[in-house]
Amino acid sequence: MALPGLLQRGRLLTRFSHHHVVVFLLTFFSYSLLHASRKTFSNVKVSISKQWTPSVWNTSAELPVEIWSSNRLFPTTEDATLFLGTLDTIFLFSYAVGLFISGIVGDRLNLRWVLSFGMCSSALVVFVFGTLTEWLHFYNKWFYCVLWIVNGLLQSTGWPCVVAVMGNWFGKAGRGVVFGLWSACASVGNILGACLASSVLQYGYEYAFLVTASVQFAGGIVIFFGLLVSPEEIGLPGTEGEDNLEEDSHRPLIDAENEDEYEPNYSIQEASAVAQVKAISFGQACCLPGVIPYSLAYACLKLVNYSFFFWLPFYLSNNFGWKEAEADKLSIWYDVGGIIGGTLQGFISDVLQKRAPVLALSLLLAVGSLVGYSRSPNNKSINALLMTVTGFFIGGPSNMISSAISADLGRQELIQGSSEALATVTGIVDGTGSIGAAVGQYLVSLIQDNLGWMWVFYFFILMTSCTILFISPLIAREVAALTQRRQAHVLGE
C-alpha cells in the first residue's frame, strides 16, 4: 500500500467524532450482552444436566420413574447431554431463520427499535427459561424447546442491526482494524457471561440466568434511548461522503471483477441515483459478488467457532475432571485469542487492502492449532496457552467474516449509495453460518457420545479445510491482484 494511501486513511480516522465513539461502545456492549446470555447456557450445562437427571438410581422395576423422581427429565446424564446439544441446535436453527428475516426488517425499520426490542424480549425469555422454571420446579422438554426457539428468533435481531449501524458510521478507511477490534464484542460477551455465571453458580444455575438476563434487559433500555443509527440523524456526513475522498473510493476490498477492468472515472452514484433510496431484495443481495462463497465458508467456520463456544466448558470439565467454575474461567482464553486475532488480522487486511489471503493463512494455521489442542495434557497453563492460539486462528477469521467482510459485501461498488443493503447482506452471511453451526452442535454431541472427543477435533479440522475450499477462488484472485500490484510497483520504481 502506498504511503499517500496510508496518510489519507490516517486523516479520515482523525475525523471520527465523539459520536463515533459512543456508537462504537453502545453497539459493542449491546451485542456483548446478547452473547453473555448465550454463554450462560453453555457455562451451566453440567449443573443443568445434574438437575435433570436422578441423583439415586431406581433399582425397582415396579416403581415408575414419575413417582420416585418426578422433577427429573432424563434417566442418565448422557441423555441429558444429548438434549442439551439438541437445544443448541434448535436455538441456532431458529437464530439462522431469524437472521434472514431480521436483516430484511432492519433495512426497512428503525435499527434502534429493532435492536432494543430484541434485547429486552430475549432477556425476558432467558429469565423464564433458566430462572422461573427452576423457582417453580417446572421441568418440561417441549416448553424448553419452544422457549429456545423464541429466544433464537429474538436474539437474531442483534448482529444485522449492530453491523448495519457500524457500517453507517465507519467507512472503508481503517474498517478492517476498526471492525476487527469491534468484533471482539462477541468474545467480550463470552468472557462477561463466564464471569457472571461463575460468580453466582454456587447459589444455583438459576441465578446465573437471572443476572445475565437483568443486565441484558437494562442494556436494551439504554440502546432505545441512546443509540444514533446514522450520522445523518445529527447532520453529520455519511460514510460514503468520506469514502469518496479516497483515491480509490469506488474500489471494494471484495473484488467483483479483475482490477484491470476498473474505471476510476465511472460514478456508481450517478448511475443508480434512484436505487439509493430503496432497500435491495433478498435475491439481489444473494447475487452480489462474494456473498455466497463467504456465506458457505462461514457456515463451516462458525460451526467450529460455536462448537468451542457451546461445548468448551463442558469438554474441560468432562475430559479433564476440572470443576465447572474453573472450566468456565479457563474457557475465557479462547475468546482472548479471538479478540487479538480479529484485531491483528483486520489491521493486516487493511494494509494489504485484501481480506481473503489473510483469512487463508490464518485458517491453514488453525488446522495445526486444532491438532495441537486436541493433544493438550491435563495441565491448565498449557491448555490455556493452546486454547488462546486456537482462538487466535479460528475466532479471528470468524470475527472478520461476520463483521468487516460483511460490511464490505454490503457496501461494494455495485450498490454504492444503498446503505439499506448492509443488514440484509449481514443477515445472509451470518444466517447461513448459523445453519452450519446449528447442524454442527447436534453432530458434536453425537460424535462425542459414539466416538469420543478426538473424533470431534477431526471433524473440526475437516470443517476448517472446507472453509478454505469455499473461498479458494477469491483467495486465488486476490493473491494474483496483490502480485500484479507488487510487480507494477517494482516496475514503477
C-alpha positions as CSV (number, residue, x, y, z in Angstrom):
1,M,0.0,0.0,0.0
2,A,1.4,3.4,-1.0
3,L,2.3,6.0,1.6
4,P,-0.3,8.5,0.4
5,G,-3.0,5.9,0.9
6,L,-1.9,5.4,4.5
7,L,-1.8,9.1,5.1
8,Q,-5.2,9.5,3.6
9,R,-6.7,6.8,5.8
10,G,-5.0,8.3,8.8
11,R,-6.6,11.7,8.1
12,L,-10.0,10.0,7.7
13,L,-9.6,8.2,11.0
14,T,-8.9,11.5,12.8
15,R,-12.3,12.8,11.6
16,F,-14.1,10.4,14.0
17,S,-16.1,12.4,16.5
18,H,-17.3,11.6,20.0
19,H,-20.5,10.3,18.3
20,H,-18.4,7.6,16.6
21,V,-17.0,6.6,20.0
22,V,-20.5,6.4,21.6
23,V,-21.9,4.4,18.7
24,F,-18.9,2.1,18.8
25,L,-19.3,1.5,22.6
26,L,-23.1,1.1,22.5
27,T,-23.2,-1.4,19.6
28,F,-20.2,-3.2,21.1
29,F,-21.8,-3.7,24.6
30,S,-25.3,-4.4,23.2
31,Y,-24.0,-7.4,21.3
32,S,-21.7,-8.4,24.2
33,L,-24.8,-8.6,26.5
34,L,-26.6,-10.8,23.9
35,H,-23.6,-13.1,23.8
36,A,-23.3,-13.1,27.6
37,S,-26.8,-14.6,28.0
38,R,-26.0,-17.3,25.4
39,K,-22.7,-18.1,27.1
40,T,-24.5,-18.6,30.4
41,F,-26.3,-21.6,29.0
42,S,-23.0,-23.3,27.9
43,N,-21.4,-22.4,31.2
44,V,-24.0,-24.1,33.4
45,K,-24.6,-27.3,31.3
46,V,-23.1,-29.5,33.9
47,S,-25.3,-28.1,36.6
48,I,-28.4,-28.3,34.4
49,S,-27.5,-31.9,33.4
50,K,-27.3,-32.9,37.1
51,Q,-30.6,-31.2,37.9
52,W,-32.3,-33.0,35.0
53,T,-31.1,-36.5,36.0
54,P,-31.8,-38.6,39.1
55,S,-29.4,-38.4,42.0
56,V,-30.2,-42.0,43.0
57,W,-30.7,-44.9,40.6
58,N,-34.1,-46.6,40.6
59,T,-33.5,-50.3,41.2
60,S,-37.1,-51.3,41.4
61,A,-38.8,-52.5,38.2
62,E,-42.2,-51.9,39.8
63,L,-41.8,-48.2,40.8
64,P,-42.4,-45.8,37.9
65,V,-39.8,-43.1,37.3
66,E,-42.6,-40.4,37.5
67,I,-43.1,-41.3,41.2
68,W,-39.6,-41.6,42.6
69,S,-38.1,-38.8,40.5
70,S,-41.0,-36.5,39.4
71,N,-38.9,-33.5,38.7
72,R,-36.2,-35.2,36.6
73,L,-36.3,-35.2,32.8
74,F,-33.8,-37.9,31.9
75,P,-32.7,-41.3,33.3
76,T,-29.0,-40.7,32.6
77,T,-26.5,-37.9,32.2
78,E,-25.8,-39.0,28.6
79,D,-29.5,-38.5,27.6
80,A,-29.4,-35.0,29.3
81,T,-26.2,-34.1,27.4
82,L,-27.8,-35.1,24.1
83,F,-30.8,-33.0,24.8
84,L,-28.6,-30.0,25.7
85,G,-27.0,-30.4,22.3
86,T,-30.4,-30.6,20.7
87,L,-31.3,-27.3,22.4
88,D,-28.2,-25.7,21.0
89,T,-29.2,-27.0,17.5
90,I,-32.8,-25.7,18.0
91,F,-31.5,-22.3,19.1
92,L,-29.1,-22.0,16.2
93,F,-31.7,-23.0,13.5
94,S,-34.2,-20.5,14.8
95,Y,-31.4,-18.0,15.1
96,A,-30.4,-18.6,11.5
97,V,-34.0,-18.2,10.2
98,G,-34.4,-15.1,12.3
99,L,-31.2,-13.6,10.8
100,F,-32.6,-13.8,7.3
101,I,-35.7,-12.1,8.5
102,S,-34.1,-9.6,10.8
103,G,-31.7,-8.4,8.1
104,I,-34.6,-7.5,5.8
105,V,-36.6,-6.0,8.7
106,G,-33.6,-4.0,9.9
107,D,-33.2,-2.4,6.5
108,R,-36.8,-1.3,6.5
109,L,-37.4,-0.2,10.1
110,N,-35.5,1.9,12.6
111,L,-32.5,-0.2,13.6
112,R,-32.6,1.2,17.2
113,W,-36.1,0.0,17.7
114,V,-35.4,-3.5,16.3
115,L,-32.3,-3.9,18.4
116,S,-33.8,-2.7,21.6
117,F,-36.9,-4.9,21.2
118,G,-34.8,-7.9,20.6
119,M,-32.6,-7.4,23.6
120,C,-35.4,-6.8,26.1
121,S,-37.6,-9.6,24.8
122,S,-34.8,-12.1,24.7
123,A,-33.9,-11.2,28.3
124,L,-37.4,-12.0,29.4
125,V,-37.3,-15.4,27.6
126,V,-33.9,-16.2,29.2
127,F,-35.3,-15.4,32.6
128,V,-38.3,-17.7,32.1
129,F,-36.1,-20.5,30.7
130,G,-33.4,-20.6,33.3
131,T,-34.8,-18.9,36.4
132,L,-38.6,-19.0,36.6
133,T,-38.8,-22.7,35.7
134,E,-36.3,-23.6,38.4
135,W,-38.0,-21.5,41.0
136,L,-41.4,-23.1,40.2
137,H,-39.8,-26.6,39.8
138,F,-41.4,-26.8,36.4
139,Y,-39.4,-29.1,34.0
140,N,-40.8,-29.9,30.6
141,K,-38.8,-30.7,27.4
142,W,-41.3,-29.2,25.0
143,F,-41.6,-26.0,27.0
144,Y,-37.8,-25.6,26.9
145,C,-37.7,-26.2,23.2
146,V,-40.4,-23.6,22.5
147,L,-38.6,-21.0,24.7
148,W,-35.3,-21.6,23.0
149,I,-36.9,-21.3,19.5
150,V,-38.3,-17.9,20.5
151,N,-35.0,-16.9,22.1
152,G,-33.2,-17.7,18.8
153,L,-35.6,-15.6,16.8
154,L,-35.3,-12.6,19.2
155,Q,-31.5,-12.8,19.5
156,S,-31.2,-12.8,15.7
157,T,-32.1,-9.1,15.7
158,G,-28.8,-8.2,17.2
159,W,-26.0,-8.9,14.7
160,P,-27.5,-7.5,11.5
161,C,-28.6,-4.3,13.3
162,V,-25.2,-3.6,15.0
163,V,-23.2,-4.3,11.9
164,A,-25.5,-2.0,9.8
165,V,-25.2,0.8,12.4
166,M,-21.4,0.4,12.4
167,G,-21.4,0.4,8.6
168,N,-23.3,3.6,8.6
169,W,-20.8,5.3,10.9
170,F,-17.4,3.9,9.8
171,G,-16.3,3.9,6.1
172,K,-13.7,1.8,4.3
173,A,-10.7,3.7,5.8
174,G,-9.5,1.5,8.6
175,R,-12.6,-0.7,8.5
176,G,-10.5,-3.9,9.0
177,V,-8.9,-2.8,12.2
178,V,-12.0,-0.9,13.5
179,F,-14.3,-3.8,12.8
180,G,-11.6,-6.3,14.0
181,L,-11.4,-4.5,17.3
182,W,-15.2,-4.0,17.5
183,S,-16.0,-7.6,16.6
184,A,-14.4,-8.6,19.9
185,C,-17.8,-7.8,21.3
186,A,-18.8,-11.4,21.0
187,S,-15.7,-12.6,22.8
188,V,-16.1,-9.9,25.5
189,G,-19.7,-11.1,25.9
190,N,-18.4,-14.7,26.3
191,I,-16.0,-13.5,29.0
192,L,-18.6,-11.4,30.7
193,G,-21.1,-14.3,30.6
194,A,-18.5,-16.7,32.0
195,C,-17.5,-14.3,34.8
196,L,-21.2,-13.6,35.8
197,A,-22.1,-17.3,35.7
198,S,-19.2,-18.5,37.7
199,S,-19.6,-15.8,40.3
200,V,-23.2,-16.9,41.3
201,L,-23.1,-20.5,40.2
202,Q,-22.6,-21.6,43.8
203,Y,-26.1,-20.4,44.6
204,G,-27.7,-22.3,41.8
205,Y,-27.7,-22.1,38.0
206,E,-30.9,-20.2,38.0
207,Y,-29.1,-17.1,39.4
208,A,-26.7,-17.2,36.5
209,F,-29.6,-16.8,34.1
210,L,-31.2,-14.1,36.4
211,V,-28.1,-11.9,36.4
212,T,-27.3,-12.0,32.7
213,A,-31.0,-11.5,31.8
214,S,-31.3,-8.5,34.1
215,V,-28.1,-6.8,32.7
216,Q,-29.3,-7.5,29.1
217,F,-32.7,-6.0,29.7
218,A,-31.1,-2.9,31.1
219,G,-28.8,-2.7,28.1
220,G,-31.8,-2.8,25.8
221,I,-33.3,0.2,27.5
222,V,-30.1,2.2,27.1
223,I,-30.0,1.3,23.4
224,F,-33.5,2.6,22.9
225,F,-32.8,6.0,24.3
226,G,-29.1,6.4,23.4
227,L,-28.2,4.9,20.1
228,L,-27.8,7.0,16.9
229,V,-28.4,4.9,13.8
230,S,-26.5,7.0,11.3
231,P,-24.5,10.3,11.1
232,E,-27.3,11.9,9.1
233,E,-29.6,11.8,12.2
234,I,-27.5,14.7,13.7
235,G,-26.4,16.4,10.5
236,L,-23.0,14.8,10.0
237,P,-21.9,13.5,6.6
238,G,-22.4,9.8,5.9
239,T,-19.6,7.3,5.4
240,E,-19.9,7.4,1.6
241,G,-19.0,11.0,1.6
242,E,-15.8,10.3,3.5
243,D,-15.0,7.3,1.3
244,N,-15.2,9.4,-1.8
245,L,-12.3,11.4,-0.6
246,E,-10.0,8.4,-1.1
247,E,-8.2,8.0,-4.3
248,D,-9.7,4.5,-4.8
249,S,-13.1,5.3,-3.2
250,H,-15.1,3.1,-5.5
251,R,-12.7,0.1,-5.4
252,P,-14.0,-2.5,-2.9
253,L,-11.9,-4.8,-0.8
254,I,-14.2,-7.6,-2.1
255,D,-13.3,-7.6,-5.8
256,A,-16.2,-8.2,-8.1
257,E,-14.1,-8.2,-11.3
258,N,-10.5,-8.1,-12.3
259,E,-8.7,-4.9,-11.1
260,D,-7.5,-4.2,-14.7
261,E,-11.2,-3.6,-15.7
262,Y,-11.6,-0.9,-13.0
263,E,-12.6,2.5,-14.4
264,P,-11.9,5.3,-11.8
265,N,-14.0,7.9,-13.6
266,Y,-17.2,5.8,-13.5
267,S,-19.6,7.1,-10.9
268,I,-21.9,4.4,-9.4
269,Q,-23.9,7.1,-7.6
270,E,-24.8,8.8,-10.9
271,A,-25.8,5.6,-12.5
272,S,-28.0,4.4,-9.6
273,A,-29.4,7.6,-8.1
274,V,-32.9,6.1,-7.9
275,A,-31.7,2.9,-6.2
276,Q,-30.1,4.8,-3.3
277,V,-33.4,5.3,-1.5
278,K,-34.6,1.6,-1.9
279,A,-33.5,-1.4,0.1
280,I,-32.3,-4.2,-2.2
281,S,-34.3,-7.5,-2.2
282,F,-33.1,-10.8,-0.6
283,G,-32.5,-12.3,-4.0
284,Q,-30.4,-9.3,-5.2
285,A,-28.3,-9.5,-2.0
286,C,-27.6,-13.2,-2.6
287,C,-26.4,-12.4,-6.2
288,L,-23.9,-9.8,-5.0
289,P,-20.3,-10.9,-5.8
290,G,-18.7,-12.8,-2.9
291,V,-21.9,-13.2,-0.8
292,I,-22.5,-16.9,-1.5
293,P,-18.8,-18.1,-1.2
294,Y,-18.3,-16.2,2.1
295,S,-21.7,-17.4,3.4
296,L,-20.8,-21.1,2.7
297,A,-17.3,-20.6,4.1
298,Y,-18.8,-19.0,7.2
299,A,-21.2,-21.9,7.7
300,C,-18.2,-24.3,8.1
301,L,-16.1,-21.9,10.2
302,K,-19.0,-20.8,12.5
303,L,-19.7,-24.5,13.1
304,V,-16.2,-24.8,14.6
305,N,-16.2,-21.5,16.4
306,Y,-19.6,-22.0,18.0
307,S,-18.7,-25.6,19.0
308,F,-16.0,-24.1,21.1
309,F,-18.4,-21.5,22.4
310,F,-21.1,-24.0,23.3
311,W,-19.0,-27.0,24.4
312,L,-15.6,-25.9,25.7
313,P,-16.5,-25.6,29.4
314,F,-18.3,-28.9,29.2
315,Y,-15.3,-30.5,27.4
316,L,-12.9,-29.2,30.0
317,S,-15.0,-30.5,32.9
318,N,-15.9,-33.8,31.2
319,N,-12.5,-34.6,29.7
320,F,-10.1,-33.4,32.5
321,G,-12.4,-33.6,35.5
322,W,-12.0,-29.9,36.4
323,K,-14.6,-28.1,38.4
324,E,-17.3,-26.4,36.4
325,A,-16.5,-22.9,37.7
326,E,-12.8,-23.4,36.9
327,A,-13.6,-24.7,33.4
328,D,-15.8,-21.6,32.9
329,K,-13.0,-19.2,33.8
330,L,-10.4,-21.2,31.7
331,S,-12.6,-21.1,28.6
332,I,-12.1,-17.3,28.6
333,W,-8.7,-17.7,27.0
334,Y,-10.2,-18.9,23.7
335,D,-12.1,-15.6,23.5
336,V,-8.9,-13.7,24.3
337,G,-7.2,-15.3,21.3
338,G,-10.2,-14.4,19.1
339,I,-10.0,-10.8,20.2
340,I,-6.3,-10.5,19.4
341,G,-6.7,-12.4,16.2
342,G,-9.6,-10.4,14.8
343,T,-7.9,-7.1,15.5
344,L,-4.5,-8.0,14.2
345,Q,-5.8,-9.8,11.1
346,G,-8.1,-6.9,10.4
347,F,-5.2,-4.5,10.5
348,I,-3.1,-6.6,8.2
349,S,-6.0,-6.9,5.7
350,D,-6.3,-3.1,5.8
351,V,-2.7,-2.7,4.9
352,L,-2.9,-5.2,2.1
353,Q,-6.3,-4.0,1.0
354,K,-7.3,-7.6,0.7
355,R,-9.1,-9.9,3.1
356,A,-9.1,-13.4,1.6
357,P,-5.3,-14.1,1.7
358,V,-5.2,-13.1,5.4
359,L,-8.0,-15.5,6.1
360,A,-6.4,-18.3,4.2
361,L,-3.1,-18.1,6.1
362,S,-4.9,-18.0,9.4
363,L,-7.1,-21.0,8.6
364,L,-4.2,-23.0,7.5
365,L,-2.5,-22.4,10.8
366,A,-5.8,-23.1,12.5
367,V,-5.6,-26.7,11.3
368,G,-2.3,-27.1,13.1
369,S,-3.6,-25.4,16.3
370,L,-6.6,-27.8,16.4
371,V,-4.2,-30.8,16.2
372,G,-2.1,-29.3,19.0
373,Y,-5.1,-28.5,21.2
374,S,-6.6,-31.9,20.8
375,R,-3.5,-33.4,22.4
376,S,-3.3,-30.9,25.3
377,P,-2.1,-32.5,28.5
378,N,-4.0,-32.3,31.8
379,N,-2.3,-29.0,32.7
380,K,-4.3,-25.8,33.0
381,S,-1.4,-23.5,31.9
382,I,-0.6,-25.4,28.8
383,N,-4.2,-25.9,28.0
384,A,-4.9,-22.1,28.3
385,L,-1.9,-21.3,26.0
386,L,-3.0,-23.8,23.3
387,M,-6.6,-22.6,23.7
388,T,-5.5,-19.0,23.1
389,V,-3.6,-19.9,20.0
390,T,-6.6,-21.8,18.7
391,G,-8.9,-18.9,19.4
392,F,-6.5,-16.6,17.5
393,F,-6.6,-18.6,14.3
394,I,-10.3,-19.6,14.4
395,G,-12.0,-16.8,16.3
396,G,-10.1,-14.1,14.4
397,P,-11.2,-15.2,10.9
398,S,-14.7,-15.8,12.2
399,N,-14.8,-12.2,13.5
400,M,-13.5,-10.8,10.2
401,I,-16.1,-12.6,8.0
402,S,-19.0,-11.7,10.3
403,S,-18.1,-8.0,10.6
404,A,-15.6,-6.3,8.3
405,I,-16.2,-8.6,5.3
406,S,-20.0,-8.5,5.7
407,A,-19.7,-4.7,5.8
408,D,-17.5,-4.8,2.6
409,L,-20.0,-7.0,0.9
410,G,-22.9,-4.7,1.8
411,R,-21.0,-1.6,0.7
412,Q,-19.4,-2.8,-2.5
413,E,-19.4,-0.8,-5.8
414,L,-22.5,-2.4,-7.3
415,I,-24.7,-1.0,-4.6
416,Q,-22.7,2.1,-3.7
417,G,-25.1,4.6,-2.0
418,S,-27.6,2.0,-0.8
419,S,-27.0,1.7,3.0
420,E,-30.2,-0.4,3.1
421,A,-28.2,-3.4,1.9
422,L,-26.0,-3.7,4.9
423,A,-28.4,-5.5,7.3
424,T,-29.7,-7.8,4.6
425,V,-26.2,-9.0,3.5
426,T,-25.1,-9.4,7.1
427,G,-28.2,-11.5,7.8
428,I,-27.5,-13.7,4.8
429,V,-23.8,-14.3,5.8
430,D,-24.5,-14.8,9.5
431,G,-27.7,-16.7,8.8
432,T,-26.0,-19.2,6.6
433,G,-23.2,-19.5,9.1
434,S,-25.8,-20.2,11.9
435,I,-27.4,-23.0,9.8
436,G,-24.0,-24.7,9.7
437,A,-23.4,-24.1,13.4
438,A,-26.8,-25.5,14.2
439,V,-26.2,-28.8,12.4
440,G,-22.7,-28.9,14.0
441,Q,-23.9,-28.7,17.6
442,Y,-26.0,-31.8,17.2
443,L,-23.2,-33.6,15.3
444,V,-20.7,-32.7,18.1
445,S,-22.9,-34.3,20.8
446,L,-23.5,-37.3,18.5
447,I,-19.8,-37.8,17.6
448,Q,-18.7,-37.3,21.2
449,D,-21.2,-39.8,22.5
450,N,-20.3,-42.5,20.0
451,L,-16.6,-41.9,19.1
452,G,-15.1,-39.6,21.7
453,W,-13.6,-36.1,21.8
454,M,-10.7,-36.9,19.5
455,W,-13.1,-37.5,16.6
456,V,-14.8,-34.2,17.4
457,F,-11.5,-32.5,16.7
458,Y,-11.0,-34.4,13.4
459,F,-14.5,-33.1,12.5
460,F,-13.3,-29.5,13.3
461,I,-10.3,-30.0,11.1
462,L,-12.4,-31.1,8.2
463,M,-14.8,-28.1,8.5
464,T,-11.8,-25.7,8.7
465,S,-10.5,-27.2,5.5
466,C,-13.9,-26.8,3.8
467,T,-13.8,-23.1,4.8
468,I,-10.6,-22.6,2.8
469,L,-12.1,-24.6,-0.1
470,F,-15.2,-22.4,-0.4
471,I,-13.2,-19.1,-0.6
472,S,-10.3,-20.6,-2.7
473,P,-11.4,-18.7,-5.9
474,L,-11.4,-15.4,-4.0
475,I,-8.1,-16.3,-2.5
476,A,-6.5,-17.0,-5.9
477,R,-7.9,-13.8,-7.4
478,E,-6.8,-11.6,-4.6
479,V,-3.3,-13.1,-4.4
480,A,-3.0,-12.6,-8.2
481,A,-4.1,-9.0,-7.8
482,L,-1.5,-8.5,-5.0
483,T,1.2,-10.0,-7.2
484,Q,0.3,-7.8,-10.1
485,R,0.2,-4.7,-7.9
486,R,3.6,-5.6,-6.5
487,Q,5.1,-6.1,-10.0
488,A,3.7,-2.8,-11.1
489,H,5.2,-1.1,-8.1
490,V,8.6,-2.6,-8.8
491,L,8.4,-1.6,-12.5
492,G,7.3,1.9,-11.5
493,E,10.5,2.3,-9.4
